[in-house]
Amino acid sequence: MKIIVKILAVIIFLPMILALTFVPVRLSNSTPGGGSLQPLFIAHRGASGTAPENTLPAIDSALAAGVDYVEIDVHLSRDGKVIVIHDATVDRTTNGKGKVRELSAEYIQSLDAGSWFGEPFRGVKIPTLEEVIRHIDGKAKLLIEIKRKGKENEGIEAEVVRLIRKYEAADWCVVQAFNDKVLETMYELAPEIVLHKLIVFKYRFIPYVFDGRMTRFSMNKYAYVESINMHYRFFNMWFSDQVHREGKKIFLWGCRKETPCIPLDSEGWDGWITDFP
């Protein structure tokens, strides 16, 4: 059994090591974004470095900073409400316990989602996607990450589409996901909504990306996607050039520090997803 575990570890992690070792990031002082005049800044889970993640105070902090996008995560509650929370459970960021999918929206919204971050945020509640859409109201773009593994959150795409259409927000709401099935379903239900594909990295010599698993990748496959959003540690110019040749963007994610993880005047990316906008 130990040998099998070691083999699996090599299969999973060796490509990541090789990607870092043999595909160095090329930095320069030229304009970011493959020709864009200015990079876009995206507040990760709201301005989650300054207020409890995925809450209205975090979103208000992001808006006050003048971000281009506010990024949030969504799950589906037991009674079919779209809940703004990163994890599949409420354990880490509230005083409650349990899986979001097995809890009612009323119970979830009765929890304290702020005390873990700091005493000034005691009593802050978890919002629904509907509340967030109404709160932002086009003051910035809203980047909605749909979480889905297997049958978890099944049907969430239709409810997200319903809410975006209800508030006529398709021109400022964007959906991103690691899961291809989510993106395909969103495109079938609402081709007017802009979509972003999340990945960790692109394998150099084979047509696959790592997005939690090995997924076949081609620009034709993701022709309907506006941006490929990848982990900043694996950003490289050969992939950036490939993406930009197809008229798509690259947003970088994964840096949780207050200072930039790579120089903000580096070349080839279009958006920076950060906890500290």
PADREN-196476 format. One record per residue (C-alpha): residue in one letter; z, y negated, x negated. Coordinates in nm, 3 decimals. Layout:
[A, [Z, Y, X]]
...
END
This chain:
[M, [0.000, 0.000, 0.000]]
[K, [0.085, -0.244, -0.284]]
[I, [-0.257, -0.182, -0.444]]
[I, [-0.432, -0.261, -0.114]]
[V, [-0.234, -0.584, -0.078]]
[K, [-0.327, -0.688, -0.433]]
[I, [-0.696, -0.615, -0.371]]
[L, [-0.690, -0.820, -0.051]]
[A, [-0.519, -1.107, -0.233]]
[V, [-0.792, -1.106, -0.497]]
[I, [-1.065, -1.103, -0.231]]
[I, [-0.908, -1.397, -0.048]]
[F, [-0.792, -1.619, -0.334]]
[L, [-1.036, -1.551, -0.618]]
[P, [-1.323, -1.739, -0.446]]
[M, [-1.094, -2.041, -0.408]]
[I, [-1.004, -2.031, -0.777]]
[L, [-1.367, -1.992, -0.876]]
[A, [-1.466, -2.279, -0.650]]
[L, [-1.214, -2.505, -0.820]]
[T, [-1.298, -2.381, -1.169]]
[F, [-1.677, -2.392, -1.159]]
[V, [-1.747, -2.670, -0.910]]
[P, [-1.580, -2.983, -1.053]]
[V, [-1.554, -3.297, -0.845]]
[R, [-1.778, -3.569, -0.982]]
[L, [-1.626, -3.913, -0.947]]
[S, [-1.782, -4.251, -1.002]]
[N, [-1.733, -4.615, -0.917]]
[S, [-2.029, -4.623, -0.679]]
[T, [-2.008, -4.681, -0.307]]
[P, [-1.828, -4.409, -0.108]]
[G, [-1.995, -4.220, 0.171]]
[G, [-2.331, -4.140, 0.020]]
[G, [-2.452, -4.493, 0.079]]
[S, [-2.209, -4.611, 0.349]]
[L, [-2.091, -4.968, 0.298]]
[Q, [-1.729, -4.872, 0.366]]
[P, [-1.546, -4.542, 0.409]]
[L, [-1.377, -4.463, 0.740]]
[F, [-1.002, -4.410, 0.757]]
[I, [-0.854, -4.153, 0.992]]
[A, [-0.481, -4.135, 1.075]]
[H, [-0.374, -3.770, 1.047]]
[R, [-0.167, -3.665, 1.351]]
[G, [-0.133, -4.038, 1.408]]
[A, [0.019, -4.221, 1.112]]
[S, [0.239, -3.916, 1.061]]
[G, [0.382, -4.041, 0.732]]
[T, [0.552, -4.327, 0.916]]
[A, [0.646, -4.176, 1.255]]
[P, [0.681, -3.830, 1.414]]
[E, [0.342, -3.657, 1.406]]
[N, [0.129, -3.638, 1.722]]
[T, [0.349, -3.880, 1.916]]
[L, [0.279, -4.221, 2.067]]
[P, [0.485, -4.404, 1.798]]
[A, [0.267, -4.240, 1.530]]
[I, [-0.045, -4.343, 1.720]]
[D, [0.084, -4.700, 1.758]]
[S, [0.153, -4.714, 1.384]]
[A, [-0.204, -4.598, 1.318]]
[L, [-0.352, -4.857, 1.552]]
[A, [-0.141, -5.129, 1.390]]
[A, [-0.288, -5.026, 1.054]]
[G, [-0.637, -5.082, 1.192]]
[V, [-0.767, -4.726, 1.145]]
[D, [-1.116, -4.622, 1.249]]
[Y, [-0.996, -4.293, 1.403]]
[V, [-0.669, -4.144, 1.521]]
[E, [-0.659, -3.766, 1.467]]
[I, [-0.446, -3.539, 1.688]]
[D, [-0.409, -3.165, 1.758]]
[V, [-0.405, -3.000, 2.098]]
[H, [-0.284, -2.676, 2.257]]
[L, [-0.277, -2.555, 2.616]]
[S, [0.053, -2.516, 2.805]]
[R, [0.134, -2.230, 3.041]]
[D, [0.032, -2.443, 3.339]]
[G, [-0.297, -2.557, 3.187]]
[K, [-0.204, -2.901, 3.052]]
[V, [-0.350, -3.013, 2.719]]
[I, [-0.048, -3.079, 2.497]]
[V, [-0.067, -3.291, 2.180]]
[I, [0.105, -3.082, 1.914]]
[H, [-0.004, -2.923, 1.586]]
[D, [0.179, -2.590, 1.586]]
[A, [0.143, -2.304, 1.833]]
[T, [0.519, -2.331, 1.890]]
[V, [0.753, -2.622, 1.956]]
[D, [1.008, -2.496, 1.701]]
[R, [0.929, -2.716, 1.399]]
[T, [0.896, -3.060, 1.560]]
[T, [1.132, -3.044, 1.859]]
[N, [1.479, -2.929, 1.956]]
[G, [1.326, -2.649, 2.164]]
[K, [1.196, -2.298, 2.099]]
[G, [0.894, -2.104, 2.211]]
[K, [0.517, -2.083, 2.215]]
[V, [0.335, -2.376, 2.373]]
[R, [0.116, -2.132, 2.568]]
[E, [0.425, -1.975, 2.729]]
[L, [0.600, -2.301, 2.821]]
[S, [0.539, -2.542, 3.108]]
[A, [0.427, -2.896, 3.034]]
[E, [0.737, -3.026, 3.213]]
[Y, [0.966, -2.832, 2.979]]
[I, [0.768, -2.930, 2.668]]
[Q, [0.787, -3.297, 2.761]]
[S, [1.164, -3.275, 2.816]]
[L, [1.216, -3.194, 2.448]]
[D, [1.318, -3.434, 2.171]]
[A, [1.019, -3.456, 1.935]]
[G, [1.149, -3.741, 1.720]]
[S, [1.495, -3.666, 1.583]]
[W, [1.364, -3.429, 1.314]]
[F, [1.176, -3.723, 1.161]]
[G, [1.460, -3.975, 1.178]]
[E, [1.734, -4.112, 1.400]]
[P, [1.529, -4.417, 1.513]]
[F, [1.289, -4.176, 1.684]]
[R, [1.549, -3.977, 1.876]]
[G, [1.420, -3.896, 2.224]]
[V, [1.049, -3.943, 2.148]]
[K, [0.847, -3.707, 2.366]]
[I, [0.542, -3.488, 2.310]]
[P, [0.250, -3.651, 2.493]]
[T, [-0.035, -3.488, 2.682]]
[L, [-0.394, -3.551, 2.584]]
[E, [-0.439, -3.748, 2.906]]
[E, [-0.155, -3.983, 2.805]]
[V, [-0.305, -4.030, 2.458]]
[I, [-0.652, -4.107, 2.593]]
[R, [-0.506, -4.366, 2.830]]
[H, [-0.287, -4.509, 2.554]]
[I, [-0.566, -4.553, 2.297]]
[D, [-0.822, -4.667, 2.555]]
[G, [-1.098, -4.716, 2.300]]
[K, [-0.893, -4.928, 2.056]]
[A, [-0.995, -4.670, 1.792]]
[K, [-1.191, -4.348, 1.800]]
[L, [-0.990, -4.039, 1.888]]
[L, [-1.050, -3.726, 1.677]]
[I, [-0.922, -3.428, 1.877]]
[E, [-0.868, -3.104, 1.687]]
[I, [-0.874, -2.805, 1.919]]
[K, [-0.660, -2.516, 1.797]]
[R, [-0.776, -2.169, 1.896]]
[K, [-0.730, -1.818, 1.757]]
[G, [-0.852, -1.522, 1.959]]
[K, [-0.754, -1.572, 2.323]]
[E, [-0.496, -1.837, 2.235]]
[N, [-0.578, -2.157, 2.425]]
[E, [-0.861, -1.987, 2.612]]
[G, [-1.023, -2.239, 2.847]]
[I, [-0.893, -2.545, 2.664]]
[E, [-1.245, -2.675, 2.595]]
[A, [-1.324, -2.724, 2.965]]
[E, [-1.001, -2.917, 3.019]]
[V, [-1.065, -3.141, 2.717]]
[V, [-1.415, -3.215, 2.849]]
[R, [-1.274, -3.290, 3.196]]
[L, [-1.026, -3.543, 3.058]]
[I, [-1.280, -3.717, 2.834]]
[R, [-1.522, -3.750, 3.125]]
[K, [-1.247, -3.860, 3.364]]
[Y, [-1.178, -4.164, 3.146]]
[E, [-1.545, -4.216, 3.047]]
[A, [-1.435, -4.181, 2.684]]
[A, [-1.723, -3.980, 2.537]]
[D, [-1.837, -4.275, 2.325]]
[W, [-1.502, -4.290, 2.140]]
[C, [-1.366, -3.934, 2.159]]
[V, [-1.473, -3.677, 1.897]]
[V, [-1.377, -3.307, 1.883]]
[Q, [-1.328, -3.105, 1.565]]
[A, [-1.240, -2.740, 1.508]]
[F, [-1.237, -2.463, 1.250]]
[N, [-1.335, -2.212, 1.518]]
[D, [-1.711, -2.193, 1.579]]
[K, [-1.658, -2.061, 1.931]]
[V, [-1.477, -2.384, 2.020]]
[L, [-1.764, -2.596, 1.889]]
[E, [-2.029, -2.384, 2.060]]
[T, [-1.842, -2.398, 2.392]]
[M, [-1.793, -2.774, 2.365]]
[Y, [-2.163, -2.825, 2.293]]
[E, [-2.263, -2.612, 2.592]]
[L, [-2.021, -2.791, 2.826]]
[A, [-2.070, -3.148, 2.701]]
[P, [-2.354, -3.215, 2.455]]
[E, [-2.274, -3.586, 2.478]]
[I, [-1.943, -3.541, 2.291]]
[V, [-1.964, -3.573, 1.911]]
[L, [-1.845, -3.265, 1.721]]
[H, [-1.713, -3.209, 1.367]]
[K, [-1.690, -2.875, 1.184]]
[L, [-1.371, -2.814, 0.983]]
[I, [-1.386, -2.601, 0.668]]
[V, [-1.170, -2.542, 0.363]]
[F, [-1.458, -2.502, 0.117]]
[K, [-1.819, -2.392, 0.080]]
[Y, [-1.900, -2.094, -0.141]]
[R, [-2.137, -2.207, -0.414]]
[F, [-2.392, -1.927, -0.434]]
[I, [-2.378, -1.758, -0.094]]
[P, [-2.436, -1.899, 0.258]]
[Y, [-2.073, -1.885, 0.368]]
[V, [-1.782, -2.124, 0.411]]
[F, [-1.412, -2.046, 0.422]]
[D, [-1.260, -2.185, 0.742]]
[G, [-0.968, -1.949, 0.771]]
[R, [-1.210, -1.661, 0.729]]
[M, [-1.554, -1.617, 0.578]]
[T, [-1.805, -1.773, 0.819]]
[R, [-2.181, -1.778, 0.777]]
[F, [-2.301, -2.133, 0.715]]
[S, [-2.631, -2.316, 0.733]]
[M, [-2.730, -2.669, 0.825]]
[N, [-2.949, -2.529, 1.103]]
[K, [-2.653, -2.342, 1.251]]
[Y, [-2.457, -2.668, 1.271]]
[A, [-2.748, -2.892, 1.364]]
[Y, [-2.548, -3.026, 1.661]]
[V, [-2.250, -3.124, 1.442]]
[E, [-2.217, -3.481, 1.311]]
[S, [-1.974, -3.420, 1.024]]
[I, [-1.852, -3.137, 0.800]]
[N, [-1.484, -3.202, 0.726]]
[M, [-1.352, -3.022, 0.417]]
[H, [-1.035, -3.000, 0.206]]
[Y, [-1.034, -3.272, -0.058]]
[R, [-0.952, -3.027, -0.340]]
[F, [-1.287, -2.854, -0.292]]
[F, [-1.501, -3.165, -0.252]]
[N, [-1.804, -3.164, -0.482]]
[M, [-2.130, -3.353, -0.510]]
[W, [-2.373, -3.062, -0.478]]
[F, [-2.239, -2.989, -0.129]]
[S, [-2.207, -3.357, -0.043]]
[D, [-2.572, -3.411, -0.133]]
[Q, [-2.673, -3.116, 0.084]]
[V, [-2.479, -3.251, 0.382]]
[H, [-2.606, -3.607, 0.345]]
[R, [-2.968, -3.493, 0.314]]
[E, [-2.929, -3.358, 0.668]]
[G, [-2.797, -3.693, 0.791]]
[K, [-2.441, -3.566, 0.833]]
[K, [-2.108, -3.703, 0.714]]
[I, [-1.817, -3.558, 0.516]]
[F, [-1.454, -3.639, 0.598]]
[L, [-1.188, -3.521, 0.352]]
[W, [-0.856, -3.378, 0.469]]
[G, [-0.548, -3.216, 0.313]]
[C, [-0.387, -3.503, 0.120]]
[R, [-0.039, -3.563, 0.260]]
[K, [0.080, -3.811, -0.006]]
[E, [0.124, -4.186, 0.033]]
[T, [-0.110, -4.247, -0.260]]
[P, [-0.472, -4.124, -0.256]]
[C, [-0.532, -3.775, -0.397]]
[I, [-0.868, -3.881, -0.540]]
[P, [-0.993, -4.234, -0.617]]
[L, [-1.094, -4.409, -0.298]]
[D, [-1.399, -4.553, -0.475]]
[S, [-1.533, -4.206, -0.556]]
[E, [-1.882, -4.116, -0.445]]
[G, [-2.011, -3.891, -0.173]]
[W, [-1.761, -3.887, 0.113]]
[D, [-1.754, -4.085, 0.436]]
[G, [-1.404, -4.058, 0.578]]
[W, [-1.047, -4.008, 0.453]]
[I, [-0.797, -3.828, 0.678]]
[T, [-0.448, -3.939, 0.575]]
[D, [-0.085, -3.941, 0.688]]
[F, [-0.050, -4.294, 0.547]]
[P, [-0.333, -4.516, 0.675]]
END
